[in-house]
Amino acid sequence: MDELEAVRELLSEPAPTPEAVASGRAQLQALLAVQDSHGERSTARWRGRWWRPVRNGLIGAAAAIAVALAVAVPSDSLRISPDPDQELPSARQVLLTAAGAMARAPADGAYWRTGIVTGQLFLSPDRRYVIERRSEREIWLRRYGGRDRWTGRYLGAHPATAKDEQAWREAGEPGRWRYPADVAGLGRISPQALVQASPGVQQGGIHRVGWRNADGILTKQLVTWKALGTVPADPARLRAFLVSAIVRENGAYVGREMEAELRDTCLELITALPVPPEVRAAAYEILASIPGMRAEGQVTDPLGRTGQALGYQVVREGRLTDERLVVDPGSGLPLAQQTTNPSRTADGRDVEVGYFTAYQQIGWTDEEPTP
């Protein structure tokens, strides 16, 4: 882990001297040279091969595995504020630094605790301003004996920005919004939904579904603690494991989307599953080998914390979507994931709608859940 430690120090030291920058760059170049000597391919060659059209748009399951394994293992709510006096670290550097830090995270405890704040940004029913709605949820999973617990609360809704607040005041400062049956173009809001500005009461109880999630590949397939124990910690073996899970879920219709599927399953391991820190570190290393992620510098996440942002684009529900992962390289912990799409208000103002998940807690703890 010496090279990863060098990268971590390069990212964490404020205002490095020119000598320190030169030394860090030399170490990174040496690391890349060592990796190239082991047969890693360049990003340009990888991308050229990967995006070559697949005849008839299909690829067999065996071919999907072979191609994916051939790949080298190597918005307003998130303001970008890079330090102009520091060289911007690459996405690969940020991810390898996070991998090194994650490998040193606590590996056991009485509970696996996950605390998240979710938010959605959508247009008001009259399309005059953007509303931000938030909720929080915490889950405590007990590895041996006892019952899992959960707590949650609706945090309310409000205009997303100062301009939105001005438009909201001009609209009479409503405290609730009833949506129509047709919500096309408004953002992630259900038809005929009623959105309340005021927060709700704290709720909680026995959690009965573990970490299962209908949207995730791994969180549908690895539904028991025993199944989690089959996830390998070696990056090459983990890549093969994930490719098999993706093909098993999607059949032969993977093709050139394998890169995006790999990214999603790695993020599942990092954010959603109680796997050992070595597995999460390996997931970061696989992410570092996937092209298309770009470093966006230091940002402030929806909860006001600073971290390094990594942006990428994916196709969601038939449209190209901008996504962002924010990580704390010093701890290896993910801070937030954000999805945004452009939209426009009734008066022609360009805005962004979308949703985010901010991670308050992820990991093992000996603390007892709140009643």
N, C-alpha and C positions, 0 to 999 in steps of 0.2 A: 504493500500500500504506500510505498515511499513516494511514487509519482503522484498519486491522488492527494497525499498530504501536501505536496508542493503546490498543487493547484489550489487546494483549500486555502493555504496561507496566502497565495497570490490574490485570491478573491477577498479575503477577510481583512487584509492590512489596509488601513486608510492611507491615502496620499503616498504611494510608494516612490522611492527615489529612482532615478533613471537606472542606476546600477541594479536595483532590485528587479525592475521591470525586465532588464536585459537578461538577468539570471533566470527569472521565471520563464521567459520566452525560450531560452536555451533548453531548460529542463523539459518544457512541453514539446519542443521540436525533437529532442532526444527520445521522448516517449513515443511520439508518432513514428519515428524512424524504426524503433524496436518493433512496433506493431506492424509496420509495413514489411519488415523482414520476416514476419510470420505469415505473410500471404494475405494481408488485408487489402481490399480493393479501394480505390479512390472513390469519393462521392460522385464524381462526374461519370466514371465508368459504371458505377452501380445504377445511377439514375438512367443512363442511356439503355442499359440492359433491361431494367425493370419496366420502363414505360413503353417498350417495344410492343406494338399492337399484338394481341393474342388472337389467333385465327378463330373466327366466329364468336369472339368475346367470351369463350369458355376455356377452362383449364381443368384437367382432372385432379382429383384429390392427391394422388401420388406426385404429380408434377408440381402442384402447389407447395407440397412439403419440400421437394427437392430444390425448387427455386428459392424459397424463403430461407432454407438452411445454407444456401450458397452465399447469402448476404453476410458480410463480415460482422462478427460480433465485436465489436470494438470494445371608443371605450372610455369611457370617461371614469368608470368606477375603479379602474386600476391605472392610476396616473404614472406615466413613465417619467423618471427623473434621474437620468444617468449623470454621474459625476464627470464634468468635462475634463478634469485633470487626470482621470484614470482611463486606461485602455479598456474598452468594453470586452468582457470575457465572452468567448464563443458559447453556443449552446452545449457543445460537447464538454467544454471545460466545466460549465455549471453542473451538468449532470454527473460527470465523473467525481466532482467534488462532493456532491450530495451522496453519491454511492459510498465514498470513503467514510463520510460522517455517519451514514445510516448503518454501516457495518458495525459501528461501535455502540449502537442503541441498546437499551435494556432488552433482554431476550425472554423474560418471564415475569409473571406476576399473578395475583389472584384473579384479576379481571382484564379482559381486553376492552378498552374504553375508547369509544369514538364519539366525538362531539362535533356537530356541524351546524353552520348557519346557511340556509339556502335562501336565495333571492331570485325574483323574476322582475324584469323590466318590460313593461308593455304600455301601449298607448291607452289613453282614456277612451271611453266609448265614443266621445265626440271627436276623437283624434286631435285634440288641441295641445296635449302635453303627455309626458311620460310619467308613469307611476312605478314606484319601486315597492315591492311587497317582500317581507322577510318572515322566516320561521326558523326556530332552532330545535334541535333534537339531539339527545344523548343516549347512547346504548352501552350497556355494561354486560359483556358476555363472560360467563364463568367457565373456565376450562374443565374443572373437576367438581362435580356436585353443585348443589344450590340451583337457584333460578336466575335466569337473565332478566334484566330490568331495563326500562326505558323511561325517559322524561321528555317532554316537549312543550313548546309554546308558540303560538302565533304572535309575531312581534309587531304586526300592523303594517300599514301602507302609507306612503306619502309621495309628493312630487319628487322626481329623481334629482333635479338640478335647480339652480336659482332661476333659470329661464322657465323651467317647468312650473316652479312655484308661482311665478308671476302670472303665467297663463291660468293656473289653477285658481288664483285669487280673482282674476277677471271672470272666471266661470262661476263665481259665487262660493268658493271654498267648500265644495261638497265633502262630506265625511263618509260616503259610501258610493259605490259605482255598480250599477246593474248592467251586465253585458248582453248584447243581442245574440241571436242564434248564429249569425254570421260574424265570425271574429277574424276573418281572413285579413292578414296584413297588420293585425294589432299586436302580435307577439304571442308569447306562450301563456295564453289565458283560455280557460274552458268556455265553451258556448253557454250563455245564460248564467254565467258565474256572478255571484254577489261578492264584491271586494269591500271589506271594512277597513277604515282608517285606524280605528282603535285596536290595541292589542288584546289578545285573549288571555285566559287564565292558564296557569301551569297545570299540565296533565302528566300522567305517568301510570305505570303498572308493570305487569309481567310481560316480558318480550318473548314471543313464541316462535319466531321465524329465523333466528340466528342472523346470518349475514346475507340471506338470500335476496336477490334483486333480479327482477324480470328483464332488466335492460342489459345485464352483464353476462358475458359468456362464462367466465370462471365462477361467478357467484350463483349461477344456475347449476353448474356441473359439480363444484366442490362444496357440497352442502353439509358435510360432516367434518368433525375434527380429524377423523382418521383419513379422510380424503385430502385434507390440507397437508398431512404428513407425506404425501406422495410428491409434493412440489419440490423439484431439485433446486439447489442453491448455486450450482455452477452455471455461469452464463450460457455456455453452449448447450448444455443439457436442458436448461430452462427454456431456451429458444425452441428446441425441438418439442418440448412438452407443450408450450403455448401454441405452436403451429398445429400440433395434433388436435388440441382442444378446439382451435378455430375451425379446422376442416371438419371435425366431428359435428360442430354446431351448424356450419354453413354449407356443408356438402362440397360439391365441385365448383360452386359459384363464388370462388374467392378471387382468383386471378390477381390482377394488379392491386386489388384492395387489401392484399395481405399486409402491406406496410402500415396502413391505417388500423387494421385489426390488431396487429402486434402492439402498436402504440396504446390502443385502448385496453388490451389485456394487461400490459405492463402497468398502466395507471390503476387498473383494478387491484393488482397486487400491492401497489404502493399506498393506495388510499382506502381500500374497502375490505381487505382480508387479513385475518390475524395470523400471518405467516412470520417466520423468524426474520430478524433483521438482515441476515445474509441473503435471503431470498429477495427482499425488497431492494437490497443493494445491487443484486444481479439484474433486477428489473431496470434499475437506473442505468446500468451499463448497456443493456440492450437498447434502451431509449437513446443513449448517446450514439449508437451505431445507425440509427434510423435517420435518413436525410429528410429535409423539409422543415425541421424545427429551427427557428431563428432566435438568437438572443436579442432581447429588447431592453436590457439594462435593468437598473433598480426601479421598482415601482412600489406604490402603496396599494395594498389589497383592500377589499371591501370592509375589512375590520380595522383598517388603519395601520397594519403591520407592513414593514418593508421586506422585500425579498427580490430575487432575480426572476424576471419574466421570460418565458419561452413561448413564442407564438408559432402557430401552424394553421393550416387550412384543411378542412375535411368536407366531405359531402354528407349533409344530414338532411334526411327527408327530401332528397332530390335537389337540394340547393347548396351552393358553396358557402361554407360558414367559417368565420374566423374564431379560433379557439386559443386559449392562453392557459399555461400552467405557471403558477408562481411557487417557487420553492425557497426555503431558507438553506443555503448551502452549508452553513455552519452546523446545523443539526441534521440535515438531510430530510427534514419534514416538509411535506407539501403544505402550502398555505392556502391556495385557492385554485379552482378551475373556473374559467369563464367562457361562455359562448355568446357571440354577438352577431347580429345581422343589421344591416342598414334599414332605416325606415324614414318616413316623412310625415310631419304633422299636417293638419288641414290647411294651415297657412303657408306651407312650403318649407318649413324648417327641417333640415336634415338631422336626424337623431339616430340613436342605436337602441334596439330592443334585444332581449336575450335573457340569460339566466346565469347564476353562479352558485358554486358551493365553496364555502370557506371552512377550513378545518381548524377547529379550536383544540381538539384533543385527538390523537391517534397513537395508541400504544398500550403497553402493559402497565398496570398499576396495582398496588396493594390497598388503595383506598376503597372504602365501601360506598356503594351507590347511595345517593340521596334518597330519602323516603318518598 
